[in-house]
């Protein structure tokens, strides 16, 4: 299954923040939306970074409560691994495993177009396996 199929089902909406957004605001958004990461973008929707729950825990461990009043740009991951709509779930699993992260921004023409989480990849793989099993059962039943 390709990223484009996952996005067709889940949509292209992504929680974003500007680099100037305060950490406390990012944390509130994560909690309100029950998500694990926010993509940091510039005014043109180009990816500038990503901030995950793991980044927030590190910022608090190193800086204490003062981290909450600082901009997200101080703590975000600046080197962001992304994917394109044409990539497969196999490609995504390899990237996520190698990089040890759970969220991949989808970029098209240099701009943010969606986000894929490890949960999206697992659900897509389960769906693929189920379809394959159904096809095999149908094949066996017809012969």
Secondary structure by P-SEA (a helix, b strand, c coil): ccaaaaaaacccccccccccccaaaaaaaaaaacccbbbbbcccccccccccaaaaaaaaaaccccccccccccccccccccccccccaaaaaaaaaaacccbbbbbccccccccccaaaaaaaaaaaaaaaaaaaaaaaaac
